[in-house]
Amino acid sequence: MLRALVILTLAASLAGHAAPRLPDKLSAEESANFAKAAYRAELMPSYRKRGLGLDFEGTRLNPHFYSWTIIPTWGEGLAYFAVDRRTGDVWPALGCERVRSRELAALQTRFRQRFGVPAWRVRQIEKEGNPDKNC
């Protein structure tokens, strides 16, 4: 009886310290805005207000990420981005550094506040890095 009590106490203690998995809350529709904001961050200011087309690729790189192809309406190349469904972080498919911009930071802040995503979990997930295994 004492042994069972010790095991249950230990299990409850360990469960209290384990970090819960952060669910994939970002919708595909909302993640499109994150991908467009990431692309606009890479453009010269005179191009930022021009139209952008999108092609949804789903979760082909990683189940926690939506993949997007951005198609500029002025016909100049394509860009590929992966949007983390847990944090709103955006990674270029052809690069190993997370995209940062004011517009993107505002979207991420609203998303994280709405779903109660703590900053320490964001930092923990960001350490995992780019979903592309080549980075």
Contact map, one row per residue, 1 for C-alpha under 8 A:
111110000000000000000000000000000000000000000000000000000000000000000000000000000000000000000000000000000000000000000000000000000000000
111111000000000000000000000000000000000000000000000000000000000000000000000000000000000000000000000000000000000000000000000000000000000
111111100000000000000000000000000000000000000000000000000000000000000000000000000000000000000000000000000000000000000000000000000000000
111111110000000000000000000000000000000000000000000000000000000000000000000000000000000000000000000000000000000000000000000000000000000
111111111000000000000000000000000000000000000000000000000000000000000000000000000000000000000000000000000000000000000000000000000000000
011111111100000000000000000000000000000000000000000000000000000000000000000000000000000000000000000000000000000000000000000000000000000
001111111110000000000000000000000000000000000000000000000000000000000000000000000000000000000000000000000000000000000000000000000000000
000111111111000000000000000000000000000000000000000000000000000000000000000000000000000000000000000000000000000000000000000000000000000
000011111111100000000000000000000000000000000000000000000000000000000000000000000000000000000000000000000000000000000000000000000000000
000001111111110000000000000000000000000000000000000000000000000000000000000000000000000000000000000000000000000000000000000000000000000
000000111111111000000000000000000000000000000000000000000000000000000000000000000000000000000000000000000000000000000000000000000000000
000000011111111100000000000000000000000000000000000000000000000000000000000000000000000000000000000000000000000000000000000000000000000
000000001111111110000000000000000000000000000000000000000000000000000000000000000000000000000000000000000000000000000000000000000000000
000000000111111111000000000000000000000000000000000000000000000000000000000000000000000000000000000000000000000000000000000000000000000
000000000011111111000000000000000000000000000000000000000000000000000000000000000000000000000000000000000000000000000000000000000000000
000000000001111111000000000000000000000000000000000000000000000000000000000000000000000000000000000000000000000000000000000000000000000
000000000000111111100000000000000000000000000000000000000000000000000000000000000000000000000000000000000000000000000000000000000000000
000000000000011111110000000000000000000000000000000000000000000000000000000000000000000000000000000000000000000000000000000000000000000
000000000000000011111000000000000000000000000000000000000000000000000000000000000000000000000000000000000000000000000000000000000000000
000000000000000001111100000000000000000000000000000000000000000000000000000000000000000000000000000000000000000000000000000000000000000
000000000000000000111110000000000000000000000000000000000000000000000000000000000000000000000000000000000000000000000000000000000000000
000000000000000000011111000000000000000000000000000000000000000000000000000000000000010000000000000000000000000000001000100000000000000
000000000000000000001111100000000000000000000000000000000000000000000000000000000000110000000000000000000000000000000000000000000000000
000000000000000000000111110000000000000000000000000000000000000100000000000000000000110000000000000000000000000000000000000000000000000
000000000000000000000011111000000000000000000000000000000000000000000000000000000000110000000000000000000000000000100000000000000000000
000000000000000000000001111101100000000000000000000000000000000000000000000000000001111100000000000000000000001000000000000000000000000
000000000000000000000000111111100000000000000000000000000000000000000000000000000000100000000000000000000000000000000000000000000000000
000000000000000000000000011111110000000000000000000000000000000001000000000000000000000000000000000000000000000000000000000000000000000
000000000000000000000000001111111000000000000000000000000000000000000000000000000000000000000000000000000000000000000000000000000000000
000000000000000000000000011111111100000000000000000000000000000000000000000000000000000000000000000000000000000000000000000000000000000
000000000000000000000000011111111110000000000000000000000000000001000000000000000010100100000000000000000000000000000000000000000000000
000000000000000000000000000111111111000000000000000001000000000000010000000000000000000000000000000000000000000000000000000000000000000
000000000000000000000000000011111111100000000000000000000000000000000000000000000000000000000000000000000000000000000000000000000000000
000000000000000000000000000001111111110000000000000000000000000000000000000000000010000101000000000000010010000000000000000000000000000
000000000000000000000000000000111111111000000000000000000000000000010100000000001110000001000000000000000000000000000000000000000000000
000000000000000000000000000000011111111100000000000100000000000000000100000000000000000000000000000000000000000000000000000000000000000
000000000000000000000000000000001111111110000000000000000000000000000000000000000000000000000000000010110000000000000000000000000000000
000000000000000000000000000000000111111111000000000000000000000000000000000000001000000001000000001110010000000000000000000000000000000
000000000000000000000000000000000011111111100000000000000000000000000100000000100000000000000000000000000000000000000000000000000000000
000000000000000000000000000000000001111111100011000000000000000000000000000000000000000000000000000000000000000000000000000000000000000
000000000000000000000000000000000000111111100001000000000000000000000000000000000000000000000000001110100000000000000000000000000000000
000000000000000000000000000000000000011111110000000000000000000000000000000000000000000000000000000000000000000000000000000000000000000
000000000000000000000000000000000000001111111111000000000000000000000000000000000000000000000000000000000000000000000000000000000000000
000000000000000000000000000000000000000001111111000000000000000000000000000000000000000000000000000000000000000000000000000000000000000
000000000000000000000000000000000000000000111111100000000000000000000000000000000000000000000000000000000000000000000000000000000000000
000000000000000000000000000000000000000000111111100000000000000000000000000000000000000000000000000000000000000000000000000000000000000
000000000000000000000000000000000000000100111111110000000000000000000000000000000000000000000000000000000000000000000000000000000000000
000000000000000000000000000000000000000110111111110000000000000000000000000000000000000000000000000000000000000000000000000000000000000
000000000000000000000000000000000000000000001111111000000000000000000000000000000000000000000000000000000000000000000000000000000000000
000000000000000000000000000000000000000000000011111100000000000000000001110000000000000000000000000000000000000000000000000000000000000
000000000000000000000000000000000000000000000000111110000000000000000001110000000000000000000000000000000000000000000000000000000000000
000000000000000000000000000000000001000000000000011111000000000000000111100000000000000000000000000000000000000000000000000000000000000
000000000000000000000000000000000000000000000000001111100000000000000111100000000000000000000000000000000000000000000000000000000000000
000000000000000000000000000000010000000000000000000111110000000000011110000000000000000000000000000000000000000000000000000000000000000
000000000000000000000000000000000000000000000000000011111000000000011110000000000000000000000000000000000000000000000000000000000000000
000000000000000000000000000000000000000000000000000001111100000001111000000000000000000000000000000000000000000000000000000000000000000
000000000000000000000000000000000000000000000000000000111111000001111000000000000000000000000000000000000000000000000000000000000000000
000000000000000000000000000000000000000000000000000000011111000011110000000000000000000000000000000000000000000000000000000000000000000
000000000000000000000000000000000000000000000000000000001111111111100000000000000000000000000000000000000000000000000000000000000000000
000000000000000000000000000000000000000000000000000000001111111001100000000000000000000000000000000000000000000000000000000000000000000
000000000000000000000000000000000000000000000000000000000011111010100000000000000000000000000000000000000000000000000000000000000011000
000000000000000000000000000000000000000000000000000000000011111111000000000000000000000000000000000000000000000000000000000000000010000
000000000000000000000000000000000000000000000000000000000011111111000000000000000000000000000000000000000000000000000000000000000000000
000000000000000000000001000000000000000000000000000000000010011111000000000000000001110000000000000000000000000000000000000000000000000
000000000000000000000000000000000000000000000000000000000110111111100000000000000111100000000000000000000000000000000000000000000010000
000000000000000000000000000100100000000000000000000000011111011111110000000000000111100000000000000000000000000000000000000000000000000
000000000000000000000000000000000000000000000000000000011111100011111000000000011110000000000000000000000000000000000000000000000000000
000000000000000000000000000000010010000000000000000001111100000001111100000000011110000000000000000000000000000000000000000000000000000
000000000000000000000000000000000000000000000000000001111000000000111110000001111000000000000000000000000000000000000000000000000000000
000000000000000000000000000000000011001000000000000111100000000000011111000001111000000000000000000000000000000000000000000000000000000
000000000000000000000000000000000000000000000000000111100000000000001111101011100000000000000000000000000000000000000000000000000000000
000000000000000000000000000000000000000000000000011110000000000000000111111111000000000000000000000000000000000000000000000000000000000
000000000000000000000000000000000000000000000000011110000000000000000011111100000000000000000000000000000000000000000000000000000000000
000000000000000000000000000000000000000000000000011000000000000000000001111100000000000000000000000000000000000000000000000000000000000
000000000000000000000000000000000000000000000000000000000000000000000011111110000000000000000000000000000000000000000000000000000000000
000000000000000000000000000000000000000000000000000000000000000000000001111111000000000000000000000000000000000000000000000000000000000
000000000000000000000000000000000000000000000000000000000000000000000011001111100000000000000000000000000000000000000000000000000000000
000000000000000000000000000000000000000000000000000000000000000000001111000111110000000000000000000000000000000000000000000000000000000
000000000000000000000000000000000000001000000000000000000000000000001110000011111000000000011000000000000000000000000000000000000000000
000000000000000000000000000000000000000000000000000000000000000000111100000001111100000000011100000000000000000000000000000000000000000
000000000000000000000000000000000010010000000000000000000000000000111100000000111110000001111000000000000000000000000000000000000000000
000000000000000000000000000000000010000000000000000000000000000011110000000000011111000001111000000000000000000000000000000000000010000
000000000000000000000000000000100110000000000000000000000000000011110000000000001111100111100000000000000000000000000000000000000000000
000000000000000000000000010000000000000000000000000000000000000111000000000000000111111111000000000000000000000000000000000000000000000
000000000000000000000011111000100000000000000000000000000000000111000000000000000011111110000000000000000000000000000000000000000000000
000000000000000000000111110000000000000000000000000000000000000100000000000000000001111100000000000000000000000000000000000000000000000
000000000000000000000000010000000000000000000000000000000000000000000000000000000001111110000000000000000001001100001000010010000000000
000000000000000000000000010000100100000000000000000000000000000000000000000000000011111111000000000000000011001100000000000000000000000
000000000000000000000000000000000000000000000000000000000000000000000000000000000011101111100000011000000001000000000000000001000000000
000000000000000000000000000000000110010000000000000000000000000000000000000000001111000111110000011000000000000000000000000000000000000
000000000000000000000000000000000000000000000000000000000000000000000000000000001110000011111011111000000000000000000000000000000110000
000000000000000000000000000000000000000000000000000000000000000000000000000000111100000001111111111000000000000000000000000000000000000
000000000000000000000000000000000000000000000000000000000000000000000000000000111100000000111111000000000000000000000000000000000001000
000000000000000000000000000000000000000000000000000000000000000000000000000000010000000000011111000000000000000000000000000000000000000
000000000000000000000000000000000000000000000000000000000000000000000000000000000000000000111111100000000000000000000000000000000000001
000000000000000000000000000000000000000000000000000000000000000000000000000000000000000000111111110000000000000000000000000000001100001
000000000000000000000000000000000000000000000000000000000000000000000000000000000000000000110011111000000000000000000000000000000100000
000000000000000000000000000000000000000000000000000000000000000000000000000000000000000011110001111100000000000000000000000000000100000
000000000000000000000000000000000000010010000000000000000000000000000000000000000000000011110000111110000000000000000000000000000000000
000000000000000000000000000000000000010010000000000000000000000000000000000000000000000000000000011111011000000000000000000000000000000
000000000000000000000000000000000000110010000000000000000000000000000000000000000000000000000000001111111000000000000000000000000000000
000000000000000000000000000000000000000000000000000000000000000000000000000000000000000000000000000111111100000000000000000000000000000
000000000000000000000000000000000000100010000000000000000000000000000000000000000000000000000000000011111110000000000000000000000000000
000000000000000000000000000000000100110000000000000000000000000000000000000000000000000000000000000111111111000000000000000000000000000
000000000000000000000000000000000000000000000000000000000000000000000000000000000000000000000000000111111111100000000000000000000000000
000000000000000000000000000000000000000000000000000000000000000000000000000000000000000000000000000001111111110000000000000000000000000
000000000000000000000000000000000100000000000000000000000000000000000000000000000000000100000000000000111111111000000000000000000000000
000000000000000000000000000000000000000000000000000000000000000000000000000000000000001110000000000000011111111100000000000000000000000
000000000000000000000000000000000000000000000000000000000000000000000000000000000000000000000000000000001111111110000000000000000000000
000000000000000000000000000000000000000000000000000000000000000000000000000000000000000000000000000000000111111111000000000000000000000
000000000000000000000000010000000000000000000000000000000000000000000000000000000000001100000000000000000011111111100000000000000000000
000000000000000000000000000000000000000000000000000000000000000000000000000000000000001100000000000000000001111111111100000000000000000
000000000000000000000000000000000000000000000000000000000000000000000000000000000000000000000000000000000000111111111000000000000000000
000000000000000000000000000000000000000000000000000000000000000000000000000000000000000000000000000000000000011111111000000000000000000
000000000000000000000000100000000000000000000000000000000000000000000000000000000000000000000000000000000000001111111000000000000000000
000000000000000000000000000000000000000000000000000000000000000000000000000000000000000000000000000000000000000111111100000000000000000
000000000000000000000100000000000000000000000000000000000000000000000000000000000000001000000000000000000000000111111110110000000000000
000000000000000000000000000000000000000000000000000000000000000000000000000000000000000000000000000000000000000100011111110000000000000
000000000000000000000000000000000000000000000000000000000000000000000000000000000000000000000000000000000000000000001111111000000000000
000000000000000000000000000000000000000000000000000000000000000000000000000000000000000000000000000000000000000000000111111100000000000
000000000000000000000100000000000000000000000000000000000000000000000000000000000000000000000000000000000000000000001111111110000000000
000000000000000000000000000000000000000000000000000000000000000000000000000000000000001000000000000000000000000000001111111111000000000
000000000000000000000000000000000000000000000000000000000000000000000000000000000000000000000000000000000000000000000011111111100000000
000000000000000000000000000000000000000000000000000000000000000000000000000000000000000000000000000000000000000000000001111111110000000
000000000000000000000000000000000000000000000000000000000000000000000000000000000000001000000000000000000000000000000000111111111000000
000000000000000000000000000000000000000000000000000000000000000000000000000000000000000010000000000000000000000000000000011111111000000
000000000000000000000000000000000000000000000000000000000000000000000000000000000000000000000000000000000000000000000000001111111000000
000000000000000000000000000000000000000000000000000000000000000000000000000000000000000000000000000000000000000000000000000111111110000
000000000000000000000000000000000000000000000000000000000000000000000000000000000000000000000001000000000000000000000000000011111110001
000000000000000000000000000000000000000000000000000000000000000000000000000000000000000000100001110000000000000000000000000000011111101
000000000000000000000000000000000000000000000000000000000000110010000000000000000100000000100000000000000000000000000000000000011111100
000000000000000000000000000000000000000000000000000000000000100000000000000000000000000000001000000000000000000000000000000000000111111
000000000000000000000000000000000000000000000000000000000000000000000000000000000000000000000000000000000000000000000000000000000111111
000000000000000000000000000000000000000000000000000000000000000000000000000000000000000000000000000000000000000000000000000000000001111
000000000000000000000000000000000000000000000000000000000000000000000000000000000000000000000011000000000000000000000000000000001101111
